[in-house]
């Protein structure tokens, strides 16, 4: 995990940092009631889901970092808050995908726009595949529905080619919240995935990142991200006049913490990046708090069992999207109905394999609202 990027988190109190070192994985939800039709532009997503069937993607690698594909269901054990669970559903790469792609269309990434547009065909071929369905949202100062749900690859690729850049703002978390809302309407027989191609610097969203992650965990949504860099984009673009010169080096913050945050030794540690990303994801989800900083997308992917990749060049953006597709179609998918665990609060998930010398990556946990019985509708 990276631990050097400055962060600023709006925390309820400084004691949240004590939650640090434990690893957990997000779990899944149950079918949510269909949401009312939404207009093409929406800035304040309202997400309502509850947990029944908990699903986690599982990636297994050997000592050389190569994925392991030949494990059977009886070689896995899964625990919810330390209580072993009965595996109800087991699959290896065969579940049809429902994927929302969120694309940053802020004017800040103009030099990278054509590279992002070219990823449309990579997205349809390597991520969706033959049985997948997709939708495309754009994010700047507003949230745009570039393409609603469809299995038509040509329509999706056209949506990529035709998006237009907007203002310099980026309501990233609102767009992610809207995407989770859309995914909760898809069948529980499909795997729900959100792919974000964007910077991590949110500007003005109405929903907190922690709330988005909490609802994504409850809805069995796995988040993947390709991190763009407006700093790199600016260096590659034509010089533009009219703006002040940066007063801090690239990758550092030249502004105070978010309004309402209290400067403490703990928040200073967060700003310096001295915090475990897995622990950070749990803090965000438990407290439904907000976060800014370069690690926001990495925290989102870690909290849901996905993967974050930086995309700083044209080719690296396409390679990152292709790698996401490769992982999605080669993962194990394990589902269970929580039994013998308490209702409400954060639930840790642990996945073990009986075969020795293998490394397992799964979602770290999920959050249930108070008074919500685990394993019930």
C-alpha positions in Angstrom: 0.0 0.0 0.0 1.2 3.6 -0.7 1.8 5.7 2.3 3.4 8.8 1.1 0.6 10.9 -0.5 -0.8 13.7 1.5 -4.5 13.3 2.6 -7.0 15.4 4.4 -10.1 13.6 5.9 -13.1 15.2 7.6 -13.3 13.0 10.7 -15.9 13.0 13.5 -13.1 13.0 16.1 -9.4 12.4 16.3 -9.9 9.0 17.9 -10.9 7.5 14.6 -7.2 6.9 13.8 -7.0 4.2 16.4 -9.0 1.9 14.1 -5.9 1.7 12.0 -4.2 -1.7 11.6 -6.9 -4.3 11.1 -7.7 -5.7 7.6 -11.2 -6.1 6.4 -13.3 -6.7 3.3 -16.5 -5.3 2.0 -19.6 -7.5 1.6 -22.7 -7.4 -0.4 -26.2 -6.5 -0.3 -29.5 -7.6 -1.5 -31.7 -6.6 -4.3 -32.7 -3.0 -3.8 -36.0 -1.6 -4.9 -35.9 -0.1 -8.3 -35.1 3.6 -8.2 -37.4 6.1 -9.9 -36.2 7.3 -13.3 -33.5 10.0 -13.0 -32.8 12.9 -15.3 -29.6 12.9 -17.4 -28.1 15.4 -14.9 -28.1 14.6 -11.2 -25.8 16.0 -8.5 -27.4 14.6 -5.3 -27.7 10.8 -5.5 -30.0 9.1 -3.0 -28.9 5.5 -2.4 -31.1 3.0 -0.5 -30.0 -0.6 -0.2 -29.9 -3.4 2.4 -27.8 -6.4 2.9 -28.8 -10.0 2.3 -26.5 -12.1 0.2 -22.9 -11.0 0.8 -20.6 -11.4 -2.2 -16.9 -10.9 -2.5 -14.6 -11.1 -5.4 -11.4 -13.1 -4.6 -8.1 -12.8 -6.4 -5.5 -15.5 -5.5 -1.8 -15.2 -6.5 1.2 -17.4 -6.0 4.6 -16.4 -4.7 5.5 -15.1 -8.2 2.5 -12.8 -8.4 0.7 -15.0 -10.9 -3.0 -15.5 -10.6 -4.1 -19.0 -9.5 -7.1 -20.4 -11.5 -7.5 -24.0 -10.4 -8.9 -23.8 -6.9 -12.2 -25.6 -6.1 -14.9 -24.2 -3.8 -14.0 -26.6 -1.0 -10.5 -25.1 -0.9 -11.9 -21.7 0.3 -13.1 -20.7 3.8 -14.9 -17.5 4.5 -15.4 -15.7 7.8 -17.8 -12.9 8.8 -16.6 -11.2 12.0 -14.6 -14.4 12.8 -17.6 -16.7 12.3 -17.1 -19.2 9.5 -19.9 -19.0 6.9 -21.4 -21.5 4.5 -20.5 -20.7 0.9 -23.8 -20.5 -1.0 -22.5 -19.5 -4.4 -19.1 -20.0 -6.1 -18.1 -19.0 -9.5 -14.8 -18.4 -11.4 -15.1 -15.6 -14.0 -18.4 -16.6 -15.5 -20.9 -14.2 -14.0 -22.3 -11.6 -16.4 -21.2 -8.0 -15.6 -23.1 -4.8 -15.1 -20.6 -2.0 -15.3 -20.9 1.8 -14.9 -18.0 3.8 -16.2 -17.5 7.2 -14.7 -15.3 9.5 -16.8 -13.9 12.8 -15.7 -14.8 15.5 -18.2 -13.2 18.4 -16.3 -11.4 20.8 -18.6 -8.3 20.1 -16.5 -7.7 16.8 -18.2 -8.0 18.2 -21.7 -4.5 16.8 -22.9 -5.7 13.3 -21.8 -9.2 13.5 -23.3 -8.4 11.7 -26.6 -6.6 8.9 -24.7 -9.7 8.5 -22.5 -12.0 8.5 -25.6 -9.9 5.7 -27.1 -10.5 3.4 -24.1 -14.1 2.8 -25.2 -13.3 -0.2 -27.4 -11.0 -1.5 -24.7 -13.8 -1.2 -22.2 -16.3 -3.1 -24.3 -13.9 -5.8 -25.4 -12.0 -6.6 -22.3 -14.3 -5.4 -19.4 -17.8 -6.1 -20.7 -17.1 -9.0 -22.9 -19.9 -10.9 -24.7 -22.4 -11.0 -21.8 -21.8 -7.7 -20.1 -23.9 -4.5 -20.1 -22.7 -1.0 -19.5 -23.5 2.6 -18.8 -21.4 5.7 -19.0 -21.5 8.8 -16.7 -19.5 12.0 -17.1 -18.4 14.2 -14.2 -17.3 17.8 -14.0 -19.4 20.4 -12.3 -22.5 18.4 -13.3 -23.2 14.7 -13.7 -24.1 13.6 -17.2 -25.7 10.4 -18.3 -23.7 9.8 -21.5 -25.1 6.4 -22.2 -27.8 4.5 -20.2 -27.7 0.7 -19.7 -27.1 -1.2 -22.9 -25.3 -4.3 -24.2 -24.7 -2.6 -27.5 -20.9 -2.2 -27.8 -21.2 0.3 -30.6 -23.4 2.6 -28.6 -21.0 2.5 -25.7 -18.0 3.2 -27.8 -19.8 6.1 -29.5 -20.5 7.5 -26.0 -16.8 7.5 -25.2 -15.9 9.2 -28.5 -18.5 11.9 -28.2 -18.2 13.1 -24.6 -17.3 16.8 -24.3 -15.2 18.5 -21.7 -17.0 20.8 -19.3 -15.9 23.2 -16.5 -12.9 22.8 -14.2 -15.0 21.4 -11.4 -15.3 17.7 -10.5 -18.2 16.3 -8.5 -16.6 12.9 -8.4 -18.3 11.5 -5.3 -21.7 12.6 -6.6 -21.0 10.7 -9.8 -19.8 7.6 -8.0 -23.0 7.8 -5.8 -25.1 8.0 -8.9 -23.3 5.0 -10.4 -23.9 2.9 -7.3 -27.6 3.9 -7.4 -27.8 2.7 -11.0 -26.1 -0.5 -10.2 -28.5 -1.4 -7.4 -31.2 -1.7 -10.1 -29.4 -4.5 -11.8 -30.2 -8.2 -11.2 -28.5 -9.9 -8.3 -27.5 -12.6 -10.8 -25.1 -10.1 -12.4 -21.9 -8.8 -10.9 -22.0 -5.1 -10.1 -18.9 -3.1 -11.0 -18.0 0.6 -11.0 -15.0 1.8 -13.0 -13.7 5.3 -12.4 -11.3 7.1 -14.8 -10.6 10.3 -13.1 -8.4 12.4 -10.8 -9.1 11.9 -7.1 -9.7 15.5 -6.3 -13.4 16.0 -5.6 -14.8 19.5 -5.8 -18.2 20.3 -4.3 -20.0 16.9 -4.1 -23.1 16.7 -1.9 -22.4 13.1 -0.8 -19.4 12.0 1.2 -17.0 9.4 -0.1 -17.6 7.3 3.0 -21.3 7.2 2.3 -20.7 6.1 -1.3 -18.4 3.3 -0.1 -20.8 2.2 2.6 -23.6 1.9 0.0 -21.3 0.2 -2.5 -20.4 -2.4 0.0 -24.1 -3.0 0.9 -24.9 -3.3 -2.8 -22.0 -5.7 -3.7 -20.5 -3.1 -5.9 -16.7 -3.5 -6.6 -14.9 -0.3 -7.5 -12.0 -0.1 -9.9 -10.2 3.1 -10.8 -7.7 4.5 -13.2 -6.2 7.7 -11.7 -5.6 10.6 -14.0 -3.3 13.5 -13.2 -4.2 17.0 -14.2 -0.6 18.0 -13.2 0.8 15.6 -15.8 -1.9 16.7 -18.3 -1.0 20.3 -17.8 2.7 19.6 -18.4 1.8 17.8 -21.6 -0.6 20.4 -22.8 0.0 23.8 -24.4 1.0 26.6 -21.9 -2.0 28.6 -20.9 -2.0 32.1 -19.4 -4.2 33.8 -16.9 -3.8 31.5 -13.9 -1.4 32.0 -10.9 1.7 29.8 -10.7 1.5 26.9 -8.3 3.0 27.7 -4.9 3.7 24.1 -3.9 5.4 21.2 -5.7 3.2 18.8 -7.8 1.6 16.2 -5.6 1.4 18.4 -2.4 -1.4 20.5 -1.0 -1.1 24.2 -1.0 -4.4 24.7 0.9 -5.6 24.2 4.5 -7.7 21.2 5.6 -11.3 20.8 4.7 -13.8 23.1 6.5 -14.7 21.7 9.9 -11.7 19.5 10.3 -9.6 19.9 13.4 -5.8 20.1 13.0 -4.4 17.4 15.4 -1.3 15.2 15.3 -3.6 12.6 13.9 -4.8 14.7 11.0 -1.3 15.8 10.3 -0.3 12.2 10.0 -3.1 11.7 7.5 -1.9 14.7 5.5 1.6 13.2 5.4 0.2 9.9 4.2 1.2 8.0 7.3 -1.9 5.8 7.4 -2.8 2.4 6.2 -5.1 2.5 3.2 -7.1 -0.5 4.4 -7.7 1.1 7.8 -8.5 4.4 6.1 -11.2 2.7 4.0 -12.8 1.3 7.2 -12.8 4.7 8.9 -14.5 6.3 5.8 -17.2 3.6 5.8 -17.9 3.4 9.5 -18.2 7.1 9.9 -19.5 8.0 6.4 -17.0 10.9 6.4 -15.4 12.7 3.5 -11.8 12.7 2.2 -9.7 14.7 -0.3 -6.3 13.8 -1.5 -4.5 11.6 -4.0 -5.3 8.4 -2.2 -9.1 8.8 -2.3 -9.6 6.4 -5.2 -7.2 3.9 -3.8 -9.1 3.9 -0.6 -12.3 3.4 -2.5 -11.0 0.4 -4.4 -9.4 -1.2 -1.4 -12.6 -0.8 0.6 -14.6 -2.8 -2.0 -12.0 -5.3 -3.1 -11.1 -3.7 -6.4 -7.9 -2.3 -7.8 -6.4 1.2 -8.4 -4.0 1.9 -11.2 -2.4 5.2 -12.2 -2.9 6.3 -15.8 -0.5 9.1 -16.6 0.2 8.4 -20.3 -2.1 7.6 -23.2 -1.0 4.0 -23.4 -1.1 3.5 -19.7 -4.8 4.4 -19.5 -5.7 1.8 -22.0 -3.5 -0.8 -20.3 -5.0 0.0 -17.0 -8.6 -0.6 -18.3 -7.5 -3.8 -20.0 -5.9 -5.0 -16.8 -9.2 -4.4 -15.0 -11.0 -6.5 -17.6 -8.5 -9.3 -17.2 -8.9 -9.4 -13.5 -12.7 -9.3 -13.6 -12.9 -12.3 -15.8 -10.4 -14.4 -13.9 -11.5 -13.9 -10.3 -13.3 -16.2 -8.0 -16.7 -15.0 -6.7 -17.9 -16.2 -3.3 -21.3 -15.5 -1.8 -22.9 -16.3 1.6 -25.8 -15.3 3.8 -24.5 -14.0 7.1 -25.3 -16.4 9.9 -24.3 -16.3 13.6 -23.2 -12.7 13.5 -24.6 -9.6 15.2 -26.7 -7.1 13.4 -25.6 -3.5 12.6 -22.1 -2.0 12.5 -19.0 -2.9 10.5 -18.5 -6.6 9.6 -15.0 -7.9 8.7 -14.7 -10.5 6.0 -11.7 -12.8 5.8 -11.2 -15.3 3.0 -8.7 -18.2 3.5 -7.5 -20.9 1.1 -6.4 -24.3 2.3 -3.5 -24.5 -0.2 -0.3 -23.2 1.2 1.9 -20.2 0.0 -0.9 -18.3 -1.8 -1.9 -14.7 -1.3 -5.5 -13.8 -1.2 -7.1 -10.4 -1.9 -10.8 -9.9 -1.2 -13.1 -7.2 0.0 -12.4 -6.3 3.6 -15.9 -5.9 5.0 -19.2 -4.3 4.9 -21.4 -2.0 6.9 -24.9 -2.7 8.2 -27.1 0.2 9.5 -28.2 -0.1 13.2 -31.1 -2.5 13.8 -30.6 -4.2 10.4 -30.6 -8.0 10.8 -27.8 -9.6 8.9 -29.0 -12.1 6.3 -32.5 -10.8 6.1 -34.4 -8.7 3.6 
